[in-house]
Amino acid sequence: EEEPLPQITLNIDLFRRSRYYPRIFAPRFTKPKDEGWWVVIGDPQRNELVAVKRIQAIRKKTSTKLIFDWDEEMYGEGNDPERAD
């Protein structure tokens, strides 16, 4: 029986500095659209995508979590999640 992969939880806090809430320019849509953000985590050495999360529009403050499995093969020097910056 295989051991489950360790899970990593990335807490993401986004703040809007200005009071202005921007709408994006999207000429192919008939209604105004809100901005959105993507958090993408990958391993460029292995050319592998690890996790992706879409974050909806930010009014004043938005907090979310990105939970993903961390493969033991990715641990190596500089890739240890316990020492992430």
C-alpha positions as CSV (number, residue, x, y, z in Angstrom):
1,E,0.0,0.0,0.0
2,E,1.4,3.4,-1.0
3,E,1.7,6.2,1.5
4,P,-0.4,9.3,0.6
5,L,1.5,12.3,-0.7
6,P,2.0,15.1,1.8
7,Q,-0.4,18.0,1.2
8,I,0.8,21.6,1.0
9,T,-1.6,24.4,1.9
10,L,-0.8,27.8,0.4
11,N,-2.7,30.7,2.0
12,I,-3.3,33.5,-0.5
13,D,-4.3,37.0,0.7
14,L,-4.9,39.7,-1.9
15,F,-5.6,43.4,-1.1
16,R,-6.7,46.2,-3.3
17,R,-4.9,49.4,-2.5
18,S,-7.2,51.8,-4.3
19,R,-10.9,52.3,-3.9
20,Y,-11.3,52.1,-7.6
21,Y,-12.7,48.7,-8.7
22,P,-11.7,48.1,-12.3
23,R,-13.7,46.5,-15.0
24,I,-11.7,44.8,-17.7
25,F,-11.9,45.7,-21.4
26,A,-13.4,42.6,-23.2
27,P,-14.7,43.8,-26.6
28,R,-16.2,40.3,-27.5
29,F,-18.5,40.3,-24.5
30,T,-21.7,42.4,-24.4
31,K,-21.6,43.0,-20.6
32,P,-18.7,44.4,-18.5
33,K,-16.4,41.8,-16.9
34,D,-14.6,41.8,-13.6
35,E,-10.9,41.1,-13.3
36,G,-9.6,37.8,-12.1
37,W,-6.3,36.2,-11.1
38,W,-4.7,32.9,-11.5
39,V,-2.2,31.3,-9.1
40,V,0.0,28.8,-11.0
41,I,2.5,26.5,-9.3
42,G,4.9,24.4,-11.4
43,D,8.2,22.7,-11.5
44,P,10.2,24.2,-14.5
45,Q,12.9,21.5,-14.2
46,R,10.4,18.8,-14.9
47,N,8.2,20.9,-17.1
48,E,5.2,19.9,-14.9
49,L,2.2,21.8,-13.6
50,V,1.6,21.2,-9.9
51,A,-1.5,23.3,-9.1
52,V,-3.8,26.0,-10.5
53,K,-6.3,28.2,-8.8
54,R,-8.6,30.9,-10.2
55,I,-9.3,33.8,-7.9
56,Q,-12.4,35.9,-8.6
57,A,-12.5,39.7,-8.6
58,I,-11.0,41.5,-5.6
59,R,-13.2,44.2,-4.0
60,K,-11.2,45.2,-0.9
61,K,-9.7,41.9,0.3
62,T,-9.8,38.3,-0.8
63,S,-8.4,35.3,1.0
64,T,-8.3,31.7,-0.3
65,K,-6.4,28.5,0.1
66,L,-4.7,26.4,-2.5
67,I,-4.2,22.8,-1.4
68,F,-2.1,20.4,-3.5
69,D,-0.1,17.1,-3.1
70,W,3.6,17.4,-3.1
71,D,5.5,14.5,-4.7
72,E,8.6,13.2,-2.9
73,E,10.5,13.4,-6.2
74,M,10.1,17.1,-6.2
75,Y,11.8,17.5,-2.8
76,G,15.5,17.9,-3.6
77,E,17.7,20.8,-2.7
78,G,15.7,24.1,-3.2
79,N,12.4,22.3,-3.6
80,D,11.6,21.4,0.0
81,P,8.1,23.0,0.8
82,E,9.2,23.5,4.4
83,R,11.8,26.0,3.2
84,A,9.7,27.8,0.6
85,D,10.0,31.5,0.4
